Amino acid sequence: MASIEPVAERSLLDLTFASLEGVLVAAGLPAVHARALWRALHHDLAENLSGRADFVPPLRRWLHEAMGPAKAYELAFPTPVADIASADGLTRKFLLRLADGQTVETVLMAYDGRHTACLSTQAGCAMGCVFCATGQMGFVRHLTPGEIVAQVRHVQLAQRVAGKPGLRNLVLMGMGEPLHNYDSVMTALEIITDRRGLNLGPSKITISTVGVVPGILRLAAENQPYQLAVSLHGATEEERSALVPASRRWPLAELMAACRTYFAQTGRRIFFEWTLIAGVNDSVGHAARLADLLAGLDAHVNLIPLNPTGGFSGGPTQQAAAKAFQAVLKQAGFPSTIRQRRGIDVAAGCGQLRAEKSRRSAVTARG
Ligand code: SF4
């Protein structure tokens, strides 16, 4: 068997099935041994690879060497810092600490009998949406594929321990902009959708973007099988760029052209996210402008009353105004959903738990 060169440590969770096979073959093992290792990692959700009866001796020897002093590979998992359930029991939020001390949030939602995890793709975020706690903290770094996969494993294990059903849906709507970390996200999703392991259906996975045009065009060109959600929040350039600074880089007209290209190439419905902020973007006039903007697209609009954050003074739209907004969209032929503001008591808005924890640590340190 070829010896393992000491290279920068890399997580086994970063590897797709094909790259795991390649690594084993390069080490002189038959590719078929990847199956048992993959099963242990992504099906059994093993946290320890030693002493497994299904590993043949050459695979055990390779793991011993690879994860030993050569330190070519590691298998580290994020440490839970907080695990908080909402009062209604339908939302559970995990704050996970990564190897370098960064913390990210992962949320489990159990509405209508479906279990959905909301994943983070970056520590912090560069997009700076004014109403978002993550945007307010700025960009720190991209997550690796393994750090994204580890969030799914964490939630699946929590469900297993609680005797609850496994995840059915994923939304990449937590901390960070997924299309700003395109390659890591696509690798992670390839791992997560692999039928031999975590086996989540690609059509049950939604990538949410604030409007990173090159990423949308790449999704279309590669015909990636995931759902696309685009956060709009404003239907004119002026209104949108006041809430979403990324709109100055990828203007609304360019974004909508990319959405039309995406729809023409994939034929897939696009979900548009609209955070309803009282007195800012929630009038029937705003709804009419949104309907005009979406004309000709197969679109579904998700209306999300704002989750208030400390760094933004806006408040959520009341139910009556949200219904009036929805009626205008319906009249124009666009289906929409008003999301219920659940999980407020666990700071379920993106980045809020991390911000809350940092604030408490600062207060404790000062006290
Ligand atoms: S809403 Fe999303 S894209 Fe905007 S700052 Fe927050 S995490 Fe980033």
Residues whose N, C-alpha, C, O or C-beta is under 5 A from the ligand:
A	BS01	SF4	C125 M127 G128 C129 C132 T134 G135 G174 M175 G176 E177 V210
